[in-house]
Every structure is written in structure tokens, then in C-alpha cells.
Amino acid sequence: MPTKLSVNINKIATLRNSRGGDNPSVVKAAIDCQLFGADGITVHPRPDERHIRYSDVRAIKPIIKTEFNIEGNPLEDKFVALVLEVMPTQVTLVPDDPGQLTSNHGWDTIGKAAYLRDIIAVFKKVGIRVSIFVDPVEAMVAAAADTGTDRVELYTEAYAKHFRANKELAIADYVKAAKVANEKMLGINAGHDLDLENLKYFAQHIPGLLEVSIGHALICDALYYGLENSVQLYKRCLNPLIPLKGK
């Protein structure tokens, strides 16, 4: 199964919010990313709504033609209520602190097992696929299987940070984590700091990789290559044999 590309449009919202108004439009960005070949749209609303707003999530849902992935910390009651209202394809649970700049660690699936089982059941009961953010630690991936989650999202900052120095070493823990996930029948997603330089190697070495969620790097590349070209370039990293859009 080809690995899917879900485009995180948080940075579009950051740019809009810096000036006020609705330019650039996050709804149009979601529509266009789908038209340009994205397999899904990801948003990560935070409590202070410093980029994606809760109203954005509601506005985006009706135009989704592919998959909709909402990320966030379920410790926030407001977030849980939003997800249950909007009913996305997937919710990705991330243990962010309220004022955290960006995600920087996965769940302690051992210490938080009881909590995760309970909150995951809330979403699965209404038919929402659940993924939980985890570090590439075999024990944490193994314990994730006991929470009832459908998937794990491997937190890839460490891989991206060390890729240039030693890509074989950088990916080693992720390969081990993926092996455990496959043995436990967990779907595998991945995200954080994946880009045009390191994505292809990652996708080639992680068996069963279902989806990557990419925002910051793709939107940065869009400044130079354009949004359509950037989406297509990332798609080619994941699936080199599929033709570019329009070919």
C-alpha cells in the first residue's frame, strides 16, 4: 500500500494570523492541497489558537474529500469536544503542554496506559480512527498496543536531526520500533521534521509505513517551488513510481 501524504496546514494559519483577516485562507489551502495530490489534511489546534483556530477546523471539515486528521492533547476537554463534533477520519493524540511551541516527545504508554485506554475508547466508540504519538522506543510501541489505539505515529525529530551525520544510525531505532508495531498489528504513521532530503530514505526503510504528516518543511518549500509542486515532490519521495500530477 502506498504511503499517504497528509499535509499539515498549521503554518498557513500562522501566516494568516500574523496580519489578521483571511489571507491566506486555510480553507482554500486545504482544498488546493487535495487538488494537488495530498492524501489528507492535518490540523493541530492548540488551546491558545495561535495558528489553527477551532473555527478553522469546523470550516475545513465540509470540504475534505480525502482524509482529515486532527492532532492535539486530549487532556483538553475543549479539544475532545471538538473532535467528537467534527468527526474526522483520524485523531492523533499528542502529549503537548498548553504553551509548547511544537511537539517534542511521545506518550509514556506504560505510565499513562489506563488514561490512554479510556480516552481512545471515547473516540473509537464513534468510529474515529486513533493514532498516538510515540518515541521510537520498542517498549513504548509494544505498550501502545494495549491501549486500543489503531496506529502509532513515530516522532521523527531525532531521525531528522541526525540524518546527515549518519543516516543508518539515525533510522535504526525507527526500524526496530516499526518491527514491533507490525508484530503488534499496529498501523504506522510518522511525522516531525521530515523533508525532501530525508523523507525518501525514511519511507524506504520503515516497513508498513501508512502515512506521514508534514507541514513546516512542505510549506517552507512552497515558498520556492510553489504549493502544487511541493506537494508533488513530497509524493514522489514516498512513491517514486507514481506519475506526477498531469503526467
N, C-alpha and C positions, 0 to 999 in steps of 0.2 A: 504494500500500500504506500503510495507516495506521501512523503511528509508534507503536512499542510503548513501554510504560512498565515498566521494571524497578525495583522498589523495593529499595533498599539498606537492610538491617535492622541494620547495624552499631550504630546508636545505641540500638536496643532492647537489644543486648548490653551496651553501655556502662552503661545504667541498671541492668540486672541485676547486673553485676559490682560496681557501687558499693555494693551491700548484701549480696551473696552470695546463695546459694540459686538458685532458678529463677523468680524473679518480677521482671519479666515474662519469659515464656517465648519464646525466639526461634523455636522450632518452631511454637508457636501463632501467633506474629506472621506467619510465612511462610504458614501455612495460611490465615489470615484475609485477608492482603493479596491472595492469589489469589482467594479468595471474593469480595472486594470489587472485583475487576476488574483487578488488576495482571496484566500480560502476562508477568512474570518476577520472579524474586527474585535479588538480588545480595548477595554477601558478600565482604568483603575481610579475610581473616585475615592478621594481621601476626605476625612472629616472636615478639613478647612476649605475644601473645594478649590484648592489653589490652581488646579488645571481643569480636569473634567468635573463638571458640576452634576449634581443629581438630576437636574432638569435636562442636561445633555443626554444622560442615559435613557431617560424616558423618550426623548425626541429621536434618538437613534434607533431604538428597537423597531419601530414600524417599517423602516427602510432596509432592514437587514435581509439580504437574500441568501446569505451563506450561513456562517455561524457567528454567534455573539457570545463573547467571553467577558465576564465581569470579574475583576480581581478586587480583593480587599480583605480587611480584617473582620471576621465575624464576631469579634468581641464588641463591635459597634452595633447596637440594636438597629440604628438607622440604616446601616448597610444591609443587614439581614432583611429588613422590611423592604428595602429597595429591590433586592434580588427576587424576593417572593412576589413582588408586584410586577416586575418586568419579565420574569421567566425567561432568562437567557438559555442558550444551548448548554453553556457550561459556567460554573462559578469556580474560580481559583482562589483558594483560601491562603492568605499571606499574613504572617505574624508581624505586621508593621506596628511600630509605635505611632501614636497620633501625629507627632510632629516630624516624623522621619522623612528625610529628603528623598530617599529611594529605598527599595527593598534591599536588605543586606544580610539576611540569614533565613534559613528554613525552619520548619516546625521541629520541636522536640517531640517526635511522635511516640516516644516512650513515656516521658513525663506528662504529656498532655493527651494521652490516649483516650481517657474517659471523656474529656471535653470534646475531642475531635469526633469520637463516635456519635455523641449526642447531636452535635451541630451538623455533621454530614448527613445524618438521618433526616434532619429537617428538610434539607434540600432534595435529597433523593426521594423522599416521600411524594413530592410534587413533580418528579420526573426530570429534575435538573441534574446533568452530569457534574460530578465533583472532581476537581483536581486540587492537590495540596502541594504547597511549595516546600521542597526539601533540599537539604545539602546532599552532596554526593557521598553519603556515608552509608555503607551497606546495612548497618543495624537500624538506621532511621528509615531506610526504604523498606526493609523487612517488616518493621513495626507498623509502617503505614498501611500495609495490607490488612492489619487487624482493625483498622478504624472504619472500614467500609467504603473508603474512597475508591473511585473508579480509576483515577490516574494520579501520578505524581508529576510535578514539574521540577525538573532538576535545575537548581540555581547555578548558573554558569559563569558567574563573575570570576571565580578562581581560574577556570579554564581560559577565559579571555585574557586575564592578566598575565598568565604565564605562557600563552600560546607561542609568542615569537621566540622566547628563550629556549623552549623545549616542548614542542607540541605533543610528542609521545608521552612525556611525563605529565603534561597538563591534562591530558584526556584520560589517563589511566584510572583514576578514581571514578570517573563517569562511566567508563566501560564496565567496571565492577558493579557499580550501582544499577546500571541498566540490566545486567545479567540477573541480579536479584529481583528487580522489578518484573522481568519476563518470567522468572521462575514462579513468582507470586501472582502472575496473571494480572499485573497492573499495567495500564496504559502509560506511556512515557511522553511527557511534554518537556519542553526546555525553554529557558529564557533568561536574559540579563547579559548585556554587553556582547551579544552575538552580532557579527557584522560581515561585510563582504569578504574580509580577509580570513576569518576563522570559521565561518558557518559551514562551508562545504566539507571541510575536514571533520568537523563535529558530526555532521549528518551521515557521513560515510562510515563512521566508526561506532555509532550508537545503534545497535540492533533494536528494531521495533519502535523507532522514534516516530511518533504520530504527529506532533505539532510543535512548532516553535512560535513564540510570541516575541515580536521585535518592534520596537518603537523608536527609541532615541537615535540609534545609528541609521535606521532607514530614513527617518525624517531629515537627519543631517545630510545624508547622501542626496536626498531630493533637492536640496539647495543647489547642487551642482549638476545632477543628472536629470532632474525633473521627477515628479512623483510616479508617473506611469513607468518610466524607465527603471526607477529604483525598485518598484515592486517586482518588475520582471527580472531584474538582476538577482534579487534575493530568491525568486522562484527557481531560477536556473542553478543557483548554488545547491538547492535542495533536490532538484530533479533535472539533472543536466540533459536528459534525453527528450524532455518535452519541448515542443517548439515555442518560441517566443510568441506573444500575442500578435495575431495578424499574419503569422508566417504559415 
